[in-house]
Amino acid sequence: MIRFAAIAAAFLLAQVSFAAPADRVDPSQPALRCPEDLILSEDGKSLLTANRGTGTVSVVDREQGKIASEWQIGQSIIDLLPLPKQRILALDGKTNEAILLKQFGGELDILSRVELPFSPVKADVSSDGQQICVSCLWPRKLVSLSISGDQLKLQRELILPFSPRVVLFVPNGQSILAADNFGGRLAIVDANTFAVRHIREFPAHNIRAMALSPDGTKLLFAHQLLNGLAVTNENDIHWGLVMSNELRWVPLDLVLDVEADFYGNGFMHPIGEPGKGGGDPTDIAVIDDLQAVVSMGGTGQVGIGKYESFGLFRVSVEEHPTAVVVSPEKDVVYVANGFADSISLVNIDKAETIDRISLGAVREPKLVEQGERLFHNARLSMEGWMSCHSCHTDGHTNGLSSDNLSDRSYGAPKRILSLLGKADTAPFGWLAVSETLEQQAKASVKSTMHGRDLTDQQASALAAYMKSLPLPPPIDQLQATRDKNAVAHGRQIFLRNNCIKCHAPPLYTSSEVYDVGMHDKELNREFNPPSLRGIGHRDTFFHDARATSLRDVFEVHGHQLAVELTDQQLDDLIEFLRSL
């Protein structure tokens, strides 16, 4: 009996996950931390940064104005969410985990971990602290988590019709808002049933931040807007007609009322003005009901604005600000600088930078890391209105069209191509005008962004970064919807219709240009076929984005099929394409 009791006790102990101290890291060791998020501790005494480059969390003492400690939490910490009882939720973008932490001053303990779907990016918690919602980019999923004691538990998953990024619980606790990472869609999700109520659409892309005013009546967005009707010449760029960057205040009740025009009834702060663009907004912090601060990742600045006041007070910080936090006293904005491994302190009343806090020793960036910095640098463009990331969000595409000289003509807007997995798919561009990514980088900066000529070193760095951008796993794999028999049958249909002429495996593209019965507005008829790998992650198709689903490619536009397909055959062909 004693032996049995001992075994039972050992079994029970094995089921309990005890808190374990995180490993302490020496901040004096050179590293590239690349802080991606910044939060204030529950007691307001410290700041914590989520370090994407090292998988660490840095704890900064506010009173002393210096780094207190750094802790190894995972491989790539990209988001931090403050929770009650001095707990913090951290998201690891490489291990696909949610990690529950406990803070004791400058110390961090790891309480528990839970595996998430691929590519978690952002999280929010309900006002009662009982429910956590996590967005997962490439599977197009939201995940509901609960906390029982010190344990995280995955409750439910929801597949959306778009790739979500920012998630936000509304004050009444009945709804969750999830914003499109690439386009201009907003899902209203029932927090109780975890089902989509409605999808709202508005003119936007690259929605990087949402926030609520303290009184809960206004919703703030930071996003970009690419105008496909504008021409990317110096005049249209100068006046902010090609790419605008916006901080928009909208009534929350109109967002939740699906019959109301929330966008038209809102107020917009333009982030930028002629001669001084504000490329790539990254985060919002609300100061009070009428004031907010927005970070401009592409220009190394933050802007402070009042509701219904047109301009922003712009303040320079350091390279690529990623996150902003307002002090409890409402006198200082803390800014995490993603490519400077530092925190800037901005005085709100004076609208000026008053100090900086280093997160530790910094090493020299490698070539691919230099390219990443250039990719997100709006100062490469004329007047700082846009970066490469503005159109190729997270290396992918916003799905929109742009009229520029990179295809050696104006008047024929082309759909923006994804850069993921492009390393071995030369030539580049719809008209196959560039033999190398270096050539394409130089052409884009000079002809699309109207910036200064890139040096050979800069072009090499940008090309190295673009070559490093991996394809995500196929959408059907991520959503666990793959039907192996349908995929196999769809592949046979693909082969029988000679689709491999233009989309030859294993890259599912070709180096040639082809006339497929379409032309652009400049009467060009021959186009280079984009690779079909990762096609399930795209929402628009053809050079002019005329098709908005894979089914429309064939049913509406009859794209290059030798014979008419039955409904089942078309279903199977689409299943095959989604598996690539």
C-alpha positions in Angstrom: 0.0 0.0 0.0 2.8 2.4 0.9 4.6 1.7 -2.4 1.3 2.3 -4.4 0.8 5.6 -2.5 4.3 6.7 -3.4 3.8 5.9 -7.1 0.4 7.7 -7.1 2.0 10.7 -5.4 4.8 10.8 -8.0 2.2 10.6 -10.8 0.3 13.5 -9.4 3.5 15.5 -9.0 4.3 14.8 -12.7 1.0 16.4 -13.7 1.7 19.7 -11.9 3.7 22.4 -13.6 5.7 24.3 -11.1 6.9 27.8 -11.6 10.5 27.9 -12.8 12.9 30.9 -12.8 13.8 32.1 -16.2 17.4 32.1 -17.2 19.1 35.5 -16.5 21.0 37.0 -19.4 23.9 39.5 -19.2 22.9 42.7 -21.1 26.5 43.6 -21.5 26.9 40.8 -24.0 26.5 42.2 -27.5 23.3 41.2 -29.2 20.5 42.5 -31.5 17.4 42.3 -29.3 15.1 44.1 -31.8 12.4 45.0 -29.2 9.0 44.4 -30.8 6.6 45.3 -28.0 6.7 47.4 -24.8 4.4 47.3 -21.7 4.2 48.9 -18.3 4.2 46.6 -15.2 1.1 46.3 -13.1 2.6 48.5 -10.3 3.9 51.0 -12.8 7.5 50.7 -11.6 9.0 49.0 -14.6 8.9 48.7 -18.3 9.2 45.3 -20.1 10.3 44.8 -23.8 9.5 41.8 -25.9 12.8 41.1 -27.8 12.2 39.5 -31.1 15.8 39.0 -32.0 17.0 37.2 -28.9 13.8 35.7 -27.4 14.4 37.6 -24.2 12.4 40.0 -22.0 14.2 43.1 -20.7 13.0 44.7 -17.4 13.7 48.4 -17.1 13.6 50.3 -13.8 11.5 53.5 -14.5 12.8 55.4 -11.5 16.5 54.7 -12.1 16.1 55.0 -15.9 18.2 52.0 -16.7 18.0 48.3 -17.5 17.4 46.2 -14.4 17.6 42.7 -15.9 17.2 40.6 -19.0 15.6 37.1 -19.1 15.7 34.3 -21.6 12.1 33.3 -22.2 12.0 31.7 -25.6 13.4 32.1 -29.1 11.6 35.2 -30.5 9.3 37.1 -28.1 7.1 39.4 -30.2 4.2 40.4 -27.9 3.6 41.0 -24.2 0.2 41.2 -22.6 -0.1 42.5 -19.0 -2.5 40.4 -16.8 -3.8 40.7 -13.3 -1.7 39.6 -10.3 1.6 40.7 -11.8 1.4 38.1 -14.5 2.3 38.6 -18.2 1.5 36.6 -21.3 4.4 36.4 -23.8 4.1 35.1 -27.4 7.0 33.3 -29.0 6.8 33.6 -32.8 9.3 30.9 -33.5 8.2 28.2 -31.1 4.5 29.1 -31.5 3.9 29.3 -27.8 2.0 31.4 -25.3 4.1 31.7 -22.1 2.7 32.7 -18.8 5.2 34.8 -16.7 5.2 36.1 -13.1 7.0 39.3 -12.3 8.6 40.0 -8.9 10.3 43.4 -9.3 13.2 42.8 -11.6 12.7 39.0 -11.6 10.7 36.9 -14.0 9.4 33.3 -13.4 7.9 31.1 -16.1 4.6 29.6 -14.8 3.5 27.6 -17.8 3.5 27.3 -21.6 0.9 26.2 -24.1 1.4 25.4 -27.8 -0.5 27.6 -30.3 -1.2 27.4 -34.0 1.5 28.5 -36.3 2.6 32.2 -36.3 0.9 33.8 -33.2 1.3 37.6 -33.4 -0.9 39.5 -31.0 -3.0 39.0 -27.9 -5.6 40.8 -25.8 -7.4 40.0 -22.5 -11.1 40.6 -21.5 -11.7 43.3 -18.9 -12.5 40.6 -16.2 -9.2 38.8 -17.0 -10.9 35.5 -17.7 -10.4 35.2 -21.5 -7.4 35.8 -23.7 -7.6 36.0 -27.5 -4.6 35.4 -29.7 -4.3 36.0 -33.4 -2.4 33.6 -35.6 -1.4 35.1 -38.9 -0.9 32.5 -41.5 -3.6 29.9 -40.5 -6.1 32.9 -40.4 -7.1 31.8 -36.8 -8.1 33.3 -33.6 -7.5 31.3 -30.4 -9.2 31.6 -27.1 -7.2 30.8 -24.0 -8.1 30.6 -20.3 -6.0 30.7 -17.1 -6.7 28.1 -14.4 -4.5 28.8 -11.5 -1.1 29.3 -13.1 -1.9 27.1 -16.1 -2.8 28.3 -19.6 -5.4 26.2 -21.5 -6.4 26.4 -25.1 -10.2 26.6 -25.3 -11.4 27.2 -28.9 -10.2 28.1 -32.4 -11.9 30.2 -35.0 -10.9 30.4 -38.7 -11.4 33.9 -40.3 -11.6 34.8 -44.0 -8.4 36.9 -43.6 -5.1 36.9 -41.8 -5.6 38.7 -38.4 -3.1 40.7 -36.5 -4.4 43.2 -33.9 -7.2 41.9 -31.6 -9.1 44.0 -29.1 -11.9 43.2 -26.6 -14.6 45.9 -26.5 -15.4 47.3 -23.0 -18.7 45.4 -22.6 -16.9 42.1 -22.9 -19.4 40.8 -25.5 -17.3 41.4 -28.6 -13.7 41.0 -29.9 -12.4 43.0 -32.8 -9.8 41.4 -35.1 -8.1 43.5 -37.8 -6.8 42.3 -41.1 -3.0 42.2 -41.2 -2.8 42.9 -45.0 -6.1 44.5 -46.2 -8.9 46.6 -44.8 -11.2 44.1 -43.0 -12.4 44.0 -39.4 -14.1 41.0 -37.9 -16.6 41.4 -35.1 -16.5 38.2 -33.0 -18.9 37.1 -30.3 -16.8 36.7 -27.2 -19.1 34.1 -25.7 -19.7 31.8 -28.7 -16.4 32.6 -30.4 -18.1 33.0 -33.7 -17.9 35.7 -36.3 -20.9 38.1 -36.2 -19.9 40.4 -39.1 -17.0 41.4 -41.3 -16.6 45.2 -41.8 -14.6 46.5 -44.7 -13.0 50.0 -45.1 -10.3 51.5 -47.3 -7.1 50.5 -45.5 -4.2 48.1 -45.5 -1.4 47.3 -43.1 -3.5 47.9 -39.9 -0.8 47.7 -37.2 -2.6 49.0 -34.2 -5.9 49.5 -32.5 -6.7 51.2 -29.2 -9.7 52.4 -27.2 -10.1 55.8 -25.6 -10.3 55.7 -21.8 -14.1 56.4 -21.9 -14.6 53.5 -24.2 -16.4 55.5 -26.9 -13.8 55.8 -29.6 -11.8 53.3 -31.4 -8.4 54.3 -32.9 -6.7 52.7 -35.9 -3.2 53.2 -37.3 -3.0 52.1 -40.9 -1.9 52.9 -44.4 -3.9 53.5 -47.6 -2.5 52.8 -51.1 -4.4 54.7 -53.8 -4.4 52.5 -57.0 -5.8 55.5 -59.0 -2.7 57.6 -58.3 0.5 57.5 -60.3 3.7 57.0 -58.4 5.3 60.2 -59.8 6.9 62.9 -57.7 3.7 65.1 -57.7 1.4 62.4 -56.4 3.9 61.2 -53.8 4.5 64.7 -52.6 0.9 65.4 -51.9 0.3 62.1 -50.2 -2.0 60.8 -52.9 -0.1 57.6 -53.6 0.5 56.3 -50.0 -1.2 57.9 -47.1 -0.6 57.0 -43.5 -3.4 57.6 -41.0 -4.4 57.7 -37.4 -8.2 57.4 -37.4 -10.6 57.9 -34.6 -14.1 56.3 -35.1 -17.1 55.9 -32.8 -17.1 52.4 -31.4 -20.9 52.2 -31.4 -20.9 52.7 -35.2 -18.2 50.0 -35.6 -20.5 47.5 -33.8 -23.6 48.7 -35.8 -23.1 46.9 -39.1 -25.6 49.3 -40.9 -23.6 52.4 -39.9 -20.8 54.1 -41.7 -18.1 54.2 -39.0 -15.3 55.1 -41.4 -17.0 58.2 -42.9 -18.2 59.4 -39.5 -14.7 59.2 -38.0 -11.9 61.7 -37.7 -8.6 61.2 -39.4 -5.2 62.5 -38.4 -3.0 62.4 -41.5 0.4 61.0 -40.5 2.5 63.1 -42.9 2.2 66.3 -44.9 3.6 67.5 -48.2 7.4 67.4 -48.0 7.3 65.4 -44.8 5.8 61.9 -45.0 5.2 59.6 -42.0 5.7 56.1 -43.4 4.6 53.0 -41.7 2.7 53.7 -38.5 3.3 50.8 -36.0 1.6 51.5 -32.7 -0.8 53.7 -30.8 -0.9 54.8 -27.1 -3.9 56.8 -25.8 -3.0 59.6 -23.5 -6.6 60.6 -22.5 -10.0 60.8 -24.2 -8.8 63.5 -26.6 -5.0 62.8 -27.1 -3.0 59.9 -28.6 0.5 59.2 -29.7 1.4 57.1 -32.8 4.8 55.7 -33.8 6.1 56.0 -37.3 8.3 52.9 -37.8 9.6 54.0 -41.2 10.8 57.5 -40.3 12.0 57.0 -36.7 9.4 59.4 -35.2 6.3 59.6 -33.0 3.4 61.9 -33.5 1.2 63.4 -30.7 -2.2 64.6 -31.8 -5.5 65.8 -30.3 -8.9 64.6 -31.5 -10.3 66.9 -34.2 -7.0 68.9 -34.4 -5.6 68.4 -37.9 -1.8 68.2 -37.3 0.5 66.0 -35.3 3.4 67.2 -33.2 6.2 65.1 -34.5 9.2 64.0 -32.4 12.3 62.2 -33.6 13.3 59.1 -31.6 15.5 56.3 -32.9 15.5 53.7 -35.7 12.2 51.9 -36.3 10.0 52.6 -33.3 7.7 49.6 -32.8 5.7 50.2 -29.6 4.6 53.2 -27.4 3.5 53.3 -23.8 2.2 56.3 -21.8 3.5 56.8 -18.2 0.9 56.5 -15.4 1.5 60.2 -14.7 0.6 61.0 -18.4 3.7 63.1 -18.8 6.0 60.8 -20.7 5.7 58.5 -23.7 8.1 55.5 -23.7 9.1 54.4 -27.2 10.7 51.0 -28.0 13.1 51.4 -30.9 13.2 48.1 -32.8 16.5 48.6 -34.6 18.3 50.6 -31.9 17.8 48.3 -28.9 16.7 51.3 -26.8 13.8 53.1 -25.3 13.2 56.8 -26.0 11.5 59.1 -23.4 9.3 61.8 -25.0 7.9 64.6 -22.9 4.2 65.0 -23.9 3.8 68.7 -23.1 7.0 69.8 -24.7 6.8 67.3 -27.6 10.5 66.5 -27.4 12.8 63.6 -26.7 14.3 64.1 -23.2 16.2 60.8 -22.6 17.1 57.3 -23.9 17.6 54.0 -22.1 19.9 51.4 -23.6 18.7 47.8 -23.4 22.3 46.6 -23.5 25.4 46.1 -25.7 24.6 45.9 -29.4 26.5 43.9 -32.1 26.9 44.8 -35.7 24.1 43.7 -38.0 24.8 41.0 -40.6 24.0 41.6 -44.2 20.5 40.2 -44.1 19.8 42.2 -40.9 21.0 45.4 -42.7 18.6 44.5 -45.5 15.7 44.1 -43.0 16.4 47.6 -41.8 16.4 49.0 -45.3 13.2 47.2 -46.1 11.4 49.0 -43.2 13.0 52.4 -43.9 10.6 54.9 -45.3 13.4 57.4 -45.7 14.5 55.5 -48.7 11.4 56.9 -50.4 10.8 60.5 -51.5 9.9 62.6 -48.4 9.5 59.4 -46.3 5.9 58.4 -47.4 6.5 54.7 -47.8 8.9 51.8 -47.3 9.2 48.5 -49.1 7.1 47.1 -46.2 4.3 49.5 -47.0 3.2 47.5 -50.0 4.9 44.1 -49.2 3.5 43.9 -45.6 5.6 41.4 -43.6 7.3 40.5 -47.0 3.9 39.4 -48.4 1.5 41.7 -50.3 -1.4 44.0 -49.4 -3.2 42.5 -52.5 -3.6 46.0 -54.0 -2.4 47.4 -57.3 0.1 50.2 -57.9 0.9 52.2 -61.0 4.6 52.7 -61.2 7.6 52.8 -63.5 9.1 49.5 -62.2 7.3 47.9 -65.2 8.7 50.7 -67.4 5.3 52.3 -68.0 2.6 54.5 -66.4 -1.1 54.0 -66.9 -1.2 50.2 -66.2 -1.5 49.5 -62.5 -0.2 46.0 -61.5 -1.1 43.8 -58.5 1.6 43.9 -55.9 3.4 40.5 -55.7 4.3 38.6 -52.6 8.1 38.4 -51.9 7.8 35.2 -49.8 9.8 32.3 -51.3 10.9 34.4 -54.3 14.6 33.8 -54.0 14.8 31.2 -56.8 12.0 32.5 -59.1 13.9 35.0 -61.5 13.1 37.0 -63.5 11.1 39.5 -61.3 8.1 41.7 -62.0 5.1 41.1 -64.1 6.9 42.0 -67.3 10.1 40.1 -66.2 12.2 43.3 -66.3 14.7 42.3 -63.6 17.0 39.4 -63.7 18.1 39.7 -60.1 16.6 40.8 -56.8 19.4 43.4 -56.6 18.2 44.9 -59.9 14.6 44.8 -58.7 15.5 46.5 -55.4 17.3 49.4 -57.2 14.4 49.8 -59.7 11.7 49.8 -57.0 13.5 52.5 -54.8 14.3 54.7 -57.8 11.1 54.3 -60.0 8.4 53.4 -57.5 9.5 55.2 -54.3 11.4 58.0 -56.2 14.2 57.9 -53.6 17.9 58.2 -54.0 19.8 55.5 -56.0 20.7 52.5 -53.8 24.4 51.7 -53.5 25.5 48.2 -54.5 25.9 47.4 -50.8 22.4 48.5 -50.0 21.0 46.6 -53.0 22.9 43.4 -51.9 21.6 43.8 -48.3 18.0 44.2 -49.5 18.3 41.3 -51.8 19.8 39.1 -49.0 16.8 40.0 -46.8 14.2 39.3 -49.5 15.9 35.9 -50.3 15.6 35.0 -46.6 11.8 35.5 -46.5 10.3 32.0 -46.3 7.0 30.7 -47.5 4.6 29.8 -44.7 3.2 26.3 -44.8 0.3 25.7 -47.2 -3.0 27.1 -46.0 -4.8 23.7 -46.0 -2.1 22.2 -43.8 -2.3 25.1 -41.3 -6.1 24.8 -41.1 -6.0 21.0 -41.1 -8.4 20.8 -44.0 -6.3 18.8 -46.5 -8.1 16.1 -48.4 -5.3 13.9 -49.8 -7.5 12.2 -52.3 -8.8 15.5 -53.6 -5.3 17.0 -53.8 -4.1 13.9 -55.8 -7.0 14.2 -58.2 -6.5 18.0 -58.5 -2.9 17.4 -59.4 -3.9 15.1 -62.2 -6.3 17.8 -63.5 -3.5 20.4 -63.3 -1.2 18.1 -65.4 -3.9 17.1 -67.9 -4.7 20.8 -68.6 -1.0 21.5 -69.2 -0.8 24.1 -66.5 2.9 23.1 -66.1 3.7 24.9 -69.3 3.7 28.2 -67.3 3.7 26.9 -63.7 6.3 24.1 -63.9 7.1 22.3 -60.6 8.8 22.3 -58.3 8.8 26.1 -58.3 5.4 26.3 -60.1 6.6 29.2 -62.3 8.6 29.8 -65.4 11.3 32.3 -66.5 9.3 33.1 -69.7 6.5 35.5 -70.4 3.2 34.3 -71.9 0.1 35.7 -73.6 -2.8 34.2 -71.7 -5.5 36.3 -73.3 -5.3 39.4 -71.1 -3.7 42.8 -71.5 -3.0 45.7 -69.3 -4.0 49.3 -70.0 -0.8 49.9 -71.9 -1.7 46.9 -74.1 1.1 44.7 -72.8 -0.1 41.1 -73.4 2.8 39.0 -72.2 3.4 38.4 -68.5 5.7 36.4 -66.3 3.6 33.8 -64.3 3.9 34.2 -60.5 4.9 31.1 -58.6 1.8 29.2 -57.4 3.6 28.2 -54.1 1.7 29.8 -51.2 -1.2 30.8 -53.5 -3.7 29.8 -50.8 -2.4 32.8 -48.7 -3.4 35.3 -51.5 -6.8 37.0 -51.9 -6.4 38.6 -55.4 -5.2 37.1 -58.7 -4.0 38.1 -62.2 -1.9 41.2 -63.0 -4.8 43.6 -62.3 -6.3 41.8 -59.3 -9.5 41.2 -61.3 -10.1 37.8 -59.6 -10.8 37.8 -55.8 -10.9 34.0 -55.3 -9.3 30.9 -56.8 -12.7 29.8 -57.9 -13.2 33.1 -59.8 -9.9 32.5 -61.7 -11.6 29.5 -63.4 -15.4 30.0 -63.2 -15.5 33.7 -64.0 -12.4 34.2 -66.1 -11.9 30.7 -67.5 -8.2 30.8 -67.1 -6.4 28.5 -69.5 -8.4 25.3 -69.1 -8.3 22.9 -72.0 -11.8 21.5 -71.1 -14.7 22.6 -69.0 -14.5 21.1 -65.5 -17.3 19.7 -63.4 -18.0 21.3 -60.0 -16.2 18.4 -58.3 -13.2 18.6 -60.6 -12.9 22.3 -60.0 -13.1 21.7 -56.2 -10.3 19.2 -56.5 -8.1 21.5 -58.6 -8.5 24.2 -56.0 -7.7 21.8 -53.2 -4.5 21.0 -55.1 -3.6 24.7 -55.5 -4.2 25.3 -51.8 -1.8 22.5 -50.9 1.2 24.2 -52.7 
